[in-house]
Amino acid sequence: MKNKKVVVALGRNAFSESFPKQHERVKSAAKAVADLVEEKYEVIITHSNGPQVGMIQTAMTEYSRLDPNRTVAPMSICGAMSQGYIGFDLQNAIRTELLSRGIYKPVSTIITQVRVDPFDRAFNAPSKVIGRLMTKEEAENERKKGNYVEYEEGEDGYRRIIASPKPIDIYEIDAVKALVDAHQLVIAAGGGGIPVLEQRAGLKGASAVIEKDYTAAKLADMLDASTLLILTSSDYMKIEKDGQETTLKNLTTSEAEQLISEGYFDPVTSLPKIDASLSFVLAGEGRRAIITNLSKAKEGVRGKIGTIIQ
């Protein structure tokens, strides 16, 4: 395979809400990434930021309650913070792992903005839960600000729900390309990227969280990568078909399209992975998407394990 660029999408199992636990977990991700570097791939990483972005949003909201002079941090700021601290943990763990194998390769994190459409239908149907449980009074205050809240059955409280629009463009893509062309390992578009809206020459943060699998596919497409590798906690994607659990291994694009149209995938968990993978493969020649276990990344790119669409 001549083109050996791989975009790696790390799922939430690579991280934790606890800083010490995350520091340990990213070491496993670093080993998987180092394996790919040893396989001579040019690696670009993107990653989940849930529940970290919710943790940051909750902390900043509580801080504003303790000090009336402090304003609540917008979701775009919380997303930027999550990119920074997750990137910090990742790049240090990857650098350490590479050096332990005798490999010197610079690792950089780019705070990445991703354009979304202000008319995306997702803004009319928020789907992502964010932050802590709220009282009825707090929920009413959120509604007055124009935010969407929903009562949680069984939890006796309310949650803020935000939109999850599709990515249209990645503003820092030229910087990412320059670093990749210089054979650096790049961490970009963490958490799906910071969703922004164009306002003339400026960019305004949107109150949203982009599904990171769709941004991973967009990033891979814009870099003309050969492989999109989505790393999760399972070896394969599975569906319930004809009353039995079916393991999905090698799929053609037509087979993937049919399974999507027949509604076999959960719209929140599994559908974004399959749909994003399909869109990436269909957008160029000689591409493949692989969905497999974080601990088996090397076997995945070798085609020995995982749900592979090509």
Disulfide bonds with the S-S distance in Angstrom:
none
